[in-house]
Amino acid sequence: MINMERVIQTISDNQLNGRDVVDMDVLFDGRIQRNESRHITDYQDANEKTILEQRYWEYDQAGRDLTLKYAIDNNTPFVMYSKKLQRTWAVG
C-alpha cells in the first residue's frame, strides 16, 4: 500500500509576533512543484506586513529537477538555478 499523505500547508509563529504560512503544490509522486511562503509580521496589528516568497520547480521526464525559479512579492520570477543534463552515448 502506498502512503499518499502529503503536507500541503504549515502554519507557525515567527519571532516578529507574526505567522509564517507555507503552501505547497505537490505532484502525485511527492515532488514539490510550487512552494509559497508568507511571512506575516504582527498579524494582530493594523500595520501588519506580509512578505510573499514563491518557488517553482521544473523537472524532466525522469523526475530530476532542472530549474528553480524564485520570486518575492509577486514580482517576475528569476531563475535561481538551471541544470543542463549531458547525454552520453555508448558505442559498441
Buried (B, 14 or more C-beta within 10 A) or exposed (E): EEEEEEEEEEEEEEEBEBBBBBBBBBEEEEEBEBBBBBBBBBBEEEEBEEEBBBBBBEBEEEEEBEBBBBBEEEEEBEEEEEEEEEEEEEEE
